[in-house]
Structures are given as C-alpha cells and as structure tokens.
Amino acid sequence: MPHGVAQAVAASFEGLWQPVGEPVPEPPPFIRDVIRDQFHRLYYHVSKRTWKDTWYRGVRTYKCPTDMWVYMELIDQLEPGLVIETGTYRGGSALYIADRLETIGAGNVVTVDVNEPPNPPEHPRITYLTGSSTDPAIVEKIAGMIPEGSPVLVILDSDHSRDHVAGELAAYAPLVPVGSYLIVEDTNVNGHPAAPDFGPGPMEALWDFMATDPGFEVDAHCERYFLTQNPSGYLKRVR
C-alpha cells in the first residue's frame, strides 16, 4: 500500500473512536469490535515480541497476560481440587497455576503432553503426564485424580486441529461439575480474528460441541479486557 494511502487509512481508523468526556462511553459495538480485532491481529502476528516472548519465573509461557489474569481469578473463585491442562510445552503455565493454587492453599495441577518437556519446573502441586490427551488411559488416570465433590478447571491447549479439540471436549467435559469451567484455548485462529489460513480449529470444534451439549454457557465476563486468545472459549457448566 502506498505510504500516502496508508496514512489516510490510519487516520480514518483513528477517527473511528475518540475517548471524550467523563465517564468515557464505550464505542458502538461494531466500532469496538473493529478496533479490538485489529489490535488482536497486531498482537498475534507480531508474536516474537508478544505472546512468544512471555515468561513466568524464567519459563517461556505461550499465554496472553490478560488470560493469565483471568485464570488467577477463576482459581481464586473456584478453589479447584484439580486443574487439568492439556499441552504442557515448557511447563510455564503449569508452574503459574501451581503457584496460584499454593497461594489459596488448595488443589493440584496435572498437565499432559505427547512430548516430555525438557527440564520442566518442579513444584509439589504439579503432576506431569506424557501421552495423548485423548488416550483413554490418560483420561481415566486424570479422572481418578479429582477429589470427590471438588470444583475442576480444565484448560485445553494441545493440538489445535478441529478433530483433536473435539476429542478433548468429548473426553474432558464430563469431568467438569456444575459451576466449574472448561477453557478452550486459541479459538482465535482460523480468522477469529487471527491466522485466517489456519484451517478448522478450536473455534469450529467449540461450535460443534455447543450445538450438541446444552450443559455449558460462554462466560463473556472473562473476555472483558478485550484481548484474549480464547474468544468464546471460557465455558461454565450451568447444568
């Protein structure tokens, strides 16, 4: 795009909304969504300086900080007996979750990945499992780790293909009691609004799941910071 044209487009975009007055009113939804989605694309696609350069206690953590904050709030709210994470990577998010559980003095986290993480962080509240998150033996083992009657938090962040996420939803949704949460991560890919060429992924699996399982509702309050890697992915079991 020629520089002059780019400047004109940028000026037009900036003019969509200007915060004026006190209190500042929110922009109309369609303008809010345009601004939100364009910033989301910037954040996602300039990944070397954003989510791929996010660390927790020295461990690389492929997470959006606003989502990590929401996870902290959910842990404080639920006091889960077990947090189930699929997709360990380096173990940074498992360490973050374990520290949050240590703060409230309750619960453990089990994290599973097909690859054993190199030098995973150690914590008395973390259990690492190696294998497929949809392997019935893995699912059965994890189910057996849930304290009877306790809240549960499930975070799905492994293979992001539609079929695999669908398999995870089928396997782990039954482990979530009423009032607890299941989070489908990276629903932003395949044009929602990032990575339009990704192909069917977590969002499409989520749509399929929600069309057939009436037990969960999207908790939009978890997306109130505008930037989230998990749009529509915070699911609360309500029945």
N, C-alpha and C positions, 0 to 999 in steps of 0.2 A: 504494500500500500504506500503510495507517495506520502512524503512527510507532511505536506500541507493538508492532504485529505485526512491523515491520521490525527493531526492536531484538531481538525474540525470535528471529527468523530468523538475524540476525547472530550472536547469542550461540550459537545451535545450530551455526552454521557454524564459529565459532571453536573450539568444543569438539570438532570432528572430530579434531583432532590437536594435541597439545602436546609440544614437544621436552623430554623429561625424561631425565635420566641421561647418562652419558658412556661410550662414544660414543652419540650420539643415533641410535636406529634409524630407518630410513625408515618412513613410514606404510604400511599395506597399499595395494596398487596402486590399488584403486578409490577410496580416500580421497585418495591422492596425485593421481590424475587429476582429481578434482573440484576440489581446491584449485588445481592447475595451470591447468585450463581456465577457472576463474572469474577468476583473475588475468590470464590471457591476454585474456579479453574486456575487462577493465578497460583493459589496456594498449592494445589495438587500437582500441577505440571512443572512448577519450578521446585521440584521435590528435593533437589540436592541441598537447598538452603532452608527447607521447611520440614516436612514430616520425616524425611530420611536423615535429617540432622537433629533429631530429637533424642535426648538421653535422659536416663533416670539413674542416679547414683553410679554413673560411669558406664552404664549398659545402654547400647543403642535400642531405642524403643520406637517402632514404627506406629506411632499413635499421634492423633491431633490433641494438643493440650486441652482444648475445651472438652473433648470426650473423656480425657483422663479425669478432669474435674467432676464430670457427671458420674463417672464410675465411683469416685470417692463419695459423692452424695448418696448414691444408691447403696453402697456398702454401709454407710452410717445409718441410713433409713431402714435397711432390711436386717442388718446384723446376720448375714447368711452363715449357715453352718458349713456350706461348701460353695466355692466359686469354681466353676468349670470353664476352662479356657481351651479352645482348640486352636492350634497354631502357636507354638512356643517361640519360634525364631531364636533370639539370643537369650530370652528369659527376662527381658527388661520389664514387660508389663506384668508378668507373674510376680516379680520382685516388688513392683509398685503395689499390686493388690495385696501381697503378703504384709507389707508394711502398714497398709491401711487396716487390715484385719488385726494386726498387732496393736494398733492404736485403740481399737474398740475392745480388744481382749477376747476375741471370739473368732472361730471359723478357720478354715484352711482353703488353699487353692490347689487344684490339680490341673496340670497343663499337659497336653498331649500333642505330639508332632511325629510325622513319619521320619524325620531326621533328628538324631540326638544332638542337642545344642552343644557347641564347643565351650568348655569352661562355664557352664551355667551357674548363675549366682546361687549361693546356698542360703537357705532360710528354713527354720524349723516348721514353718507353715506351708511350705511348697512341696508337692509331690510331682515328679516328672515321669511321664509315661511315653514310651516310644512305640509308635504304630499308627495305623489309620484311625482317625477319629470316628469313623463309621464301622469299624470292626466290631462285631457283636461282643467279642470277648472284652474289648476295651470299654465299650459302653456298659457292660454288665459290671465290670470292676469299678468303674466310676460311680455307678448307681449304688453299689454297696458301700461307698464312702460317705454317702449323705446321712447325717444324723437324723434319726427318726423325728418327723414333725418340724424340721428346721426349714427356714427360708433358703432358697437357692438362687444363685445368679449364674446364668450361662452366657458365655461370650464366644461366638462363632467367628473365627478369624484364621481359617486354614486355607485350603484350596477354594478359590473363589468362583469356580465354574458353577453354572446353574445346577447341574445334576448332583454335584457333591454337596452343595449347600442344602439342596432338597433332602438329601440323605441324612445330613446332620439334623435338620429340623425334625424329620421323622423320628430320629433316634433320641434327641435330647428334649424335645418339647414335653414328652410325658413325664420327665423328671422335675418339671417346674410346677410347684404348687400355686394355688390361688394367692395373688398378692405379690408373687415373685416375678423376676424379669428374665427374659431371653433377649440377647442383643445380637442382631445380625450385622456384622461389620462390613464396611466397604460396599455398601449399597449405592455409593456414589458413582461407581464405574458403569460403563456402557451408556454414557450420556445422561447420568442422573446427579449432577450435570457434567461429570468429568469423564475422561477416557472414552470418547464416543465409539471407538473402534474395538473396544474390549470384547464384545460379544456377550451373549446372555450370561448373567452372573448372579450375584446375591439378590439384587432387587427383583429380578424375574422369578427366582426361587421363592422369595418372600411373597410376591403377588400370588403365586400358585398356592402357597401354604395358607395365606389369609383367606383365600377363596373357599377353602375346604375345612378350615379349623376355626370355629367361632369362639374359641376359648381365649384368644388374645386380642388386645387392642393396642394400637400405636400410642405411645405416650409422647405427645408433641412437646410437652414441657421440657423434656430432655434435649430438645433442639433449640431452646430459647436463645442461645448465644449465636445463632445464625450459621456459624461454621461448624459442621460435623461431617465426619467421614461416613456416618451411618444414617443418612436421611430415611425416615420411616422405619428405622431398624431397631428402635427401642420398644420392645414388646412386653406388655404387662399382662400376665394371666389374670383374667377377671372372672372366669367361670370354669 
